[in-house]
Amino acid sequence: RRRREDLVARRTPDDRRSAPAADEEGEADRDDTLTVLFLACHPSLTPASAIALTLRSVGGLTTAEIAAAFLVPEATMAQRISRAKQRIRASGVPFRRPSVEEWPGRLRSVLHVLYLIFNEGYTGTTGAGLHRVELSREAIRLTRAVHALLPDNAEVAGLLALMLLVEARRPARTDPSGELVSLAEQDRSRWDGPAIAEGVALITATLSRGAVGPYQLQAAINAVHDEAATAEETDWPQILALYGLLQRMSDNPMVALNRAVAAAMAHGPAAGLALLDALESDGRLSGHHRLHATRAHLLEMRGDHAEAVEHYRTAARLTMSLPERHYLIARAARLTGHTR
């Protein structure tokens, strides 16, 4: 698309390339990214393959980042993307702009793509920076566009609310030196109040429409977090109940991991550690840094500082994100004095 736009620009006479008025909508505001997303979620592919291919070809994520999102090895994801390309070529199905009637059949995959792009923007899986603001903002922009086209779709509204409620906390997620700050320790006065108000209004209106989906539940969880004036005032029993509903809808191990944290906050660390033991036994998060980081946090809550230090250090070795690594090492260092 960029090559086509450059070619058109070169062929356009100079007198037609004058700068538009400041309040005039430009071509950049009418890009076809959303159409390309729906187009790339091709009907010849399984949803998982369509999402992976779209993240790589449209979302701009690397194969390693996509593999991390799907909790599979990079080589496995590379093969999946390659097979998706081959299947499109072999299918004979035209690679064309989908009609409006075809959108509902592709919507679930498109929303998942936007969700994963946002997640990578909010917490980068690799590199020196915690945030990739350009990704999270683009995901919000595109989700707004989908919501404008499908205003009555509850899950689209739920996803937009979720993004707004999470992104609202970004200004407080790092300290002046760029180091990660945990949710409990964040300065909540730095949260984006208008974004929270918009997100809460969206999810409040959406939950009253009937059937509830996973994006709506995640938005509701984050609304509970954002509406608490202090970390101590967080309604953890409500969050635990919402995670219980979400886990029934989704077999995602990250949901189970978050539910373990909520159980620990609501009923004590032993309850959370018991859920972690069950999650660890199924093997899907084996070797994942978040499993060790969560176990370390719950062990620290229980007062088992020596064991917590070991898990913090293991998590630090496993993560590819430098801000997360620094945070985990700092947590371990802070507890080291308690273990002597």
KAKALIN-V420338 format. One record per helix or strand. SS is the DSSP state (h for helix, s for strand). FROM is the first residue (numbers start at 0). LEN is the number of residues. If there is no record, write none. Layout:
BEGIN
{{SS | FROM | LEN} {SS | FROM | LEN}}
END
This chain:
BEGIN
{{h | 1 | 10} {h | 13 | 3} {h | 26 | 4} {h | 32 | 8} {h | 46 | 11} {h | 62 | 8} {h | 73 | 18} {h | 99 | 23} {s | 125 | 2} {h | 132 | 17} {h | 153 | 14} {h | 169 | 3} {s | 173 | 1} {s | 179 | 1} {h | 182 | 3} {h | 187 | 3} {h | 192 | 15} {h | 213 | 14} {h | 230 | 3} {h | 235 | 14} {h | 252 | 15} {h | 268 | 13} {h | 288 | 14} {h | 304 | 14} {s | 319 | 2} {h | 321 | 18}}
END
